[in-house]
Amino acid sequence: MRPNGFKRVLTDNRIAFGAALQIESPLLVEMLAIAGFDYVMLDGEHGYTGRNLPALITAADAAGITPIARVSDHGRAGLLAALEMGAGGVLAPMVNTAEQAAELVRLTKYGPVGERGFSMATRPAQFGALARDTHVRTSNDETLLIVTLETREALRNVHQIAVVPGVDLIFIGRDDLSESLNEPGNRDAAAVDEAIRDIVIAAGDTPVGTTAFKTDDVRRFRALGVRFFLTGTSATIRLAFEQNRAALMAGLDA
């Protein structure tokens, strides 16, 4: 298991920035690393990266950016596959209770913390080259379990979720949270900001992150205590092409 650069940023009390990638392109992973992002979220819930995780994770390791695999559900198969390929962490959606969080810990952490399925024939174990104890220790230390809170139920249970041993980070899904708070399509609603503030307070020493798509998002949520941010790539790429095309077409008016 490689040292987790994303975790190091947070441990050093710096703010971490990542980008969600829905397109299964190792070259885009490399571009995000060159751009200076701390981590790339390989989106297997709302994107297509789950089909090509080995190449994407390998590209991230080569480029020096931490790969976080966003799984589509809490199933053992998806979680274990991402970890056995060498992901620096997994991001699990729709975590509403402490019991769900504890089950995710059980599936993603080796004993004595959890009961993750064991193998020494994997990339994180250097295909058997690492000593068993070293593999277990570094995997538990360097692999992040990120639980996503995005419902009213999760808000009610955040105090219990945050203290589950083995939960490393909390991520707030603003889009789904706005739906649950009866503010559909309005992730910037005051109720969502209030929920973010309450989650940060309840989380205590557990770092909390959320999405950011503009400067004001970072400024606003940083003031609330958010410590890591996730932005998009698909819309960013599309917008860059639109702006480039518009600039080119402006030459026709000259």
C-alpha positions in Angstrom: 0.0 0.0 0.0 1.5 3.3 -1.1 1.6 6.3 1.3 -1.7 8.2 1.1 -0.9 11.8 0.0 -4.5 12.9 0.5 -4.4 11.7 4.1 -1.0 13.5 4.6 -2.6 16.8 3.5 -5.3 16.5 6.1 -2.9 15.2 8.8 -0.8 18.4 8.2 -4.0 20.5 8.8 -4.0 21.7 5.2 -7.1 21.8 2.9 -7.3 19.0 0.4 -8.8 19.4 -3.1 -10.0 16.6 -5.3 -11.9 16.1 -8.6 -14.6 13.6 -9.4 -13.9 11.7 -12.6 -16.8 10.0 -14.4 -14.9 9.3 -17.6 -12.7 6.2 -17.7 -9.5 7.8 -19.0 -6.1 7.2 -17.4 -4.9 10.3 -19.3 -7.5 12.5 -17.5 -6.2 11.1 -14.2 -2.7 12.2 -15.1 -4.0 15.6 -16.1 -5.7 16.1 -12.7 -2.4 15.2 -11.0 -0.5 17.7 -13.2 -3.1 20.3 -12.3 -2.2 19.8 -8.7 -5.2 18.1 -7.2 -4.6 16.0 -4.1 -7.0 13.2 -5.0 -9.1 11.9 -7.8 -12.5 10.4 -7.0 -13.1 7.6 -9.5 -16.9 7.7 -9.7 -18.5 4.3 -9.9 -21.9 5.5 -8.7 -22.7 8.3 -11.2 -19.9 7.6 -13.7 -18.2 4.8 -15.7 -14.9 4.4 -14.0 -15.8 1.2 -12.2 -15.3 -0.6 -15.5 -11.6 0.3 -15.7 -10.5 0.7 -12.1 -7.1 -1.2 -12.4 -5.8 1.1 -15.2 -7.2 4.3 -13.5 -5.7 3.4 -10.1 -2.4 2.5 -11.6 -2.4 5.8 -13.6 -3.1 7.7 -10.3 -0.2 6.0 -8.5 2.1 6.7 -11.3 1.1 10.4 -11.5 1.3 10.9 -7.7 -2.4 11.6 -7.0 -4.5 9.5 -4.5 -7.2 7.4 -6.1 -10.4 7.2 -4.2 -13.0 4.7 -5.5 -16.6 5.8 -5.2 -18.7 2.6 -5.0 -22.3 2.3 -6.0 -23.5 0.6 -2.8 -22.3 -1.0 0.4 -21.7 -4.5 -1.1 -18.6 -6.5 -0.2 -17.7 -7.2 -3.8 -17.4 -3.6 -4.9 -15.6 -2.5 -1.8 -13.1 -5.3 -1.8 -12.4 -5.1 -5.5 -11.4 -1.4 -5.2 -9.2 -2.0 -2.2 -7.5 -5.1 -3.8 -6.7 -3.0 -6.8 -4.9 -0.5 -4.6 -7.3 2.3 -4.2 -6.2 4.8 -1.5 -9.8 4.7 -0.1 -13.4 4.1 -0.8 -16.3 6.5 -0.7 -19.5 4.8 0.3 -22.9 6.5 -0.6 -26.0 6.9 1.5 -24.6 6.1 5.0 -27.6 6.8 7.3 -26.8 4.9 10.5 -23.9 4.0 12.8 -24.7 0.3 12.1 -24.2 0.9 8.4 -20.9 2.7 9.1 -19.7 -0.1 11.3 -20.5 -2.7 8.6 -18.5 -0.7 6.1 -15.6 -0.7 8.6 -15.9 -4.5 9.0 -15.7 -4.9 5.2 -12.8 -2.5 4.5 -10.4 -2.8 7.4 -8.3 -5.7 8.4 -8.5 -7.1 12.0 -8.4 -6.2 14.7 -10.3 -3.1 13.4 -12.5 -5.0 10.9 -12.8 -8.3 9.0 -11.7 -7.4 5.5 -11.2 -10.5 3.3 -7.5 -11.3 3.2 -5.1 -12.0 0.4 -1.4 -11.5 -0.2 -1.8 -11.9 -4.0 -2.8 -8.3 -4.6 -1.2 -5.0 -5.7 -1.4 -3.5 -2.1 0.5 -6.5 -0.9 3.0 -6.2 -3.7 1.8 -9.6 -5.0 3.1 -11.3 -1.9 6.4 -9.4 -1.5 5.4 -7.5 1.6 5.5 -9.2 5.0 1.9 -10.0 6.2 2.0 -7.8 9.3 3.3 -4.9 7.2 0.6 -5.3 4.6 -2.1 -5.4 7.3 -0.8 -2.4 9.2 -0.2 -0.2 6.2 -3.5 -1.0 4.6 -5.4 -0.1 7.7 -3.3 3.1 8.2 -3.3 4.3 4.6 -6.7 3.2 3.2 -9.4 5.7 3.9 -13.0 4.8 4.6 -15.2 7.8 3.6 -18.9 7.7 4.5 -21.3 9.9 2.7 -24.1 11.7 4.6 -26.8 12.9 2.3 -30.2 12.4 4.0 -32.3 13.7 7.0 -31.7 10.3 8.7 -28.0 10.7 8.4 -28.2 14.2 10.0 -30.1 12.7 12.9 -27.5 10.0 13.4 -24.3 12.0 12.7 -23.1 12.0 16.3 -23.2 8.2 16.3 -21.7 7.7 12.8 -18.8 10.0 13.4 -17.5 8.1 16.4 -17.6 4.6 14.8 -13.9 3.3 15.0 -12.5 3.0 11.5 -14.5 5.8 9.9 -11.8 8.1 8.6 -13.7 10.9 6.8 -17.2 12.2 6.3 -18.4 13.5 3.0 -21.5 15.5 2.6 -23.4 15.0 -0.7 -25.1 18.4 -1.1 -27.3 17.5 -4.1 -29.0 14.5 -2.5 -29.1 16.3 0.9 -31.0 19.2 -0.7 -33.5 16.8 -2.0 -33.9 15.2 1.4 -34.3 18.7 3.0 -37.1 19.6 0.6 -34.9 22.0 -1.4 -34.7 20.0 -4.6 -32.1 21.3 -7.0 -30.9 23.9 -4.6 -27.6 22.7 -3.1 -26.9 26.3 -2.0 -30.0 26.5 0.2 -29.5 27.9 3.7 -30.8 24.6 5.1 -28.0 22.7 3.4 -25.4 25.2 4.8 -26.9 24.8 8.3 -26.7 21.0 7.9 -23.0 21.2 6.9 -22.3 23.3 10.0 -24.1 20.9 12.3 -22.3 17.9 10.7 -18.8 19.5 11.1 -19.6 20.3 14.8 -20.9 16.7 15.4 -17.9 15.1 13.6 -15.4 16.6 16.0 -11.9 15.5 15.0 -13.2 13.5 12.0 -12.5 15.6 8.8 -15.5 16.6 6.8 -15.7 17.4 3.1 -18.2 18.4 0.5 -18.5 19.6 -3.1 -17.2 22.9 -4.3 -17.8 24.3 -7.8 -16.9 28.0 -7.4 -14.7 30.2 -5.2 -17.6 31.1 -2.9 -18.2 27.5 -2.1 -14.7 27.1 -0.7 -14.8 30.3 1.2 -18.3 29.6 2.7 -17.7 26.0 3.7 -14.1 26.6 4.9 -15.6 29.1 7.3 -17.9 26.3 8.5 -14.9 24.0 9.2 -14.9 21.8 6.0 -11.5 20.4 5.4 -11.6 18.8 2.0 -13.4 19.6 -1.2 -14.5 17.8 -4.3 -15.2 19.4 -7.6 -16.4 18.1 -11.0 -14.7 17.4 -14.2 -17.3 16.5 -16.8 -19.0 19.9 -16.7 -15.6 21.7 -16.4 -14.3 20.0 -19.6 -17.6 20.7 -21.5 -17.5 24.4 -20.4 -13.8 24.7 -21.4 -14.7 23.4 -24.9 -17.7 25.8 -25.1 -15.6 28.8 -24.1 -12.8 27.8 -26.6 -15.3 27.4 -29.4 -17.0 30.8 -28.5 -13.6 32.5 -28.5 -12.8 31.0 -31.9 -16.1 32.0 -33.4 -15.6 35.6 -32.1 -12.9 35.8 -34.8 -15.7 35.7 -37.4 -16.9 39.0 -36.2 -13.6 40.8 -36.6 
